C-alpha cells in the first residue's frame, strides 16, 4: 500500500511503476499458483500477503537488486515471525503480549539504518496475519511454504524484473569531494594564496554532495557497523576540510608563506588526493597520509614559540586544515579496510573509538545509546507497539471479523506526530469510504463469479500500487479496499457486507492510532528536537568554558572527558533525522536546525584539538581576555539552550532555535600582540563558534524549509 511517505521519498513515477509491476507479478503469481494450481488456500493467502507486505507496506530504499539483498537477509526473521504468530494465537493475551514485543522490537530496529527501518513494517504484518484466529498450528507448514514462496518470487522480481539504475555510492561522492579538496589545497599554495570564485563554488558544491540528507537513502552510511561509521565520518571530515580551505586567511600582506606554512598545504593536497584513490579502490600513493601526520606534528611542536596575531591565526587555521585532512585519511582507510586498517594515531583515539571494534559491540553501542525515553527511535517504537497491542486486544475481545485490517490500519497510518496522524487518518478514512462503496457495488453485481475477480485482481492491484504512492494515502486506502475484497472473494463466498467490515476495521485502527499519537509524545521529533538541542548547547557551553580555562592556564595535553557532549550530539542528530521526515511547517522567521548540529561538532572537535596538546600559558591579561571571550560565547549558547528548552514545553509555532540577540563580545586580540600559538587557535575557535551562533539564530526569509521548521 503506497502512502504519502513514498511520495516524499524521492521515488518518481517511473520508479513507482516499476515497483508496482514487480509487486503485482510476485503477489499474483504466488496467489494463483497456490490457489488454483495446488488448491492450497492458506498457502495462497500467505504467498500474496508476504509479497504485498514486503514490497508495498515496507519502504526499503534502493534499486531492485539492493532490495532483494535486504529481503534475503530478512527471510529468517520472517519465518520466525510466522511461527511465533501461529503459536501465540492460542489465547488473546498471548497474541497481545507477542504483538507488544514484536511491535516494539521491529520499530526500534530503525536505529540500524534506512534498510532495517524500511523492512520493519512488512515484517510486522507477518506476525499480525497468523496471530489471529483460527488457532491452527497444524497449518504451520503450509503457512511457511506460502510465505517462503511469495518471498522468493518477490526476490526474483526485484532482482531481475525491470531493473533500474543505482544511485551514486557514497564512497564515490566522498572520493570526488576529496579530489576537489586536493585541487583547492594545491591552488592555495601559490599567490594570491586565496581560492578563485570558481574554486570556492566547486568546494561548496562538493561539500553539499556528501550531505546525507541529499544522498539517496540506500547509499547513506547510516548503519552501526565499523565501515558505515567510518564512511559517515569521512563525509563529515571532507565537508570540514572543504570549509576550512575556503575560509583559510591569506598570509600577512607582503609576506609570502615559507617553511611549514607551505608544507602543510602541500601535505594536505597529497593526502586528500591519496584518500580519493583509496575510496575509489585505487592503490594509495607512497605514504601521503603519513607525510601529513609528520608535518602536522611539526606544526604542533612549534606551538611553544610566541607569534603575532596575524601569523598565529593563520597557523591555527593551517593546523585545523591538517587536522581535518588527517581525520579524512583515517576515516577513509577504516571505511575501505575495516578492522584491518592502520590503527588511528595516538592523538585521535576518542574520535575513532570504533576502530578495531567487532560488530556485536558496535551494535550494542548503537542500541544502548537509544534505549531510553529521550530517543526518538525509542519513542516511535513505544507508540507503535502500544497502538498495535491495543488493536489486537480490541480485535480479540470483540471477535472482530478480519480484525487484522484494524492492525494494518494502525501500522500504515500511525505517524510520528499527533497532527500528522490526524491529517493522514482523515484522508485514509475518506479514501476507504469511497473504496468501500465501490467495493460493495462490485460485490453485489458480480456475486460469486470468482473468475471475474481472478481476471480483475492483477489490474486492480497494479493500479493500486501505481496510484497510491503518487496520489496519496486516500487513494492508497481506497484502492487497497478493492484489492483485499477481490482476494477474499476468491478464497470464500463473500457479500457486499465485506465492505462494511473493512470500513469498521480501518476506522478502529485509525482511532487507536490517533489516541496513542496523542498520549505518547504527541509532538514527535519536533518536541524532542527542541529538548535535545537545549541539552546539546548546554553541554557545549560547559565544554567551551572548560577548554578556554585549560588553554589560559597552560594545562598539559590530555584526552578530554566529553562523553556527555558526545551523547547529547548523538541524540540531537537522531531527533533531527526523524524531524526531517515530518511535514514542513509554515513558520516564517525560523532558524537553521542543522547549524545546531554543526555547532555541536565544532565544539567537540575544537575542544579535543586544543586539549589534546599542551602549551605554555599566555600572559595573564591574555588569559583573562580568553576566559571572558569564552564566557561570552558560552552565555549565548546557554541563552539559546534555555529558549529552546522553554519552547519544548509549549506548542510554539516558530521554527528552529529562537532568535537570541547577538551582543558585542569581548574585544578581539590586539593585532600587534604576541602570544603562544595555542592562544590564537583558541581565539579562532571561539570566533568560528560566534559565526555558528549567528547562523543558528539568524531569521530566515519566507517560509521555513523542512529542516528548519519547528511545527505545523
Protein Blocks (a to p, Z undefined) as FASTA:
>chain_A
ZZfklmmnopafklmmmmmmmmmmmmmmmmmmmmmmnopaklmmmmmmmmmmmmmmpcce
cdfklmmmmmmmmmmmmmmmmmmmmmmmmpmklmmmmmmmmmmmmmmmmmnojklmmmmm
mmmmmmmmmmpccddfklmmmmmmmmmmmmmmmmmmmmmgopadddddfklmmmmmmmmm
mmmmmmmmpcehiacfklmmmmmmmmmmmgmklgcfklpcfbfbfklmmmmmmmmmmmmm
mmmmmmoccddehiacehjllmmmmmmmmmmmmmmmmmnopacdehklmmmmmmmmmmmm
mmmpccdfklmmmmmmmmmmmmmmmmmmmmmmmmmnommbccddfklmmmmmmgopafkl
mmmmmmmmmncfkbmklmmmmmmmmmmmmmmmmmmmnopghklmmmmmmmmmpcfbfklm
mmmmmmmmmmmmmmmmmmmmmmmmnmmalklmmmmmmmmmmmmmmmmmmnojklmmmmmm
mmmmmmmmmmpccdfklmmmmmmmmmmmmmmmmmmmmmnopllmmlmmmmmmmmmmmmmm
mmmmmmmmmmmnopacddddfklmmmmmmmmmmmmmmmmmpccdfbehiacfklmmmmmm
mmmmmmmmmmmpgcddddfklmmmmmmmmmmmmmmmmmmmmmmmmmmmpccfbfcddddd
dddddddddfkbccdfklmmmmmmmmmmmmmmmmmmpccehjddfklpgbZZ
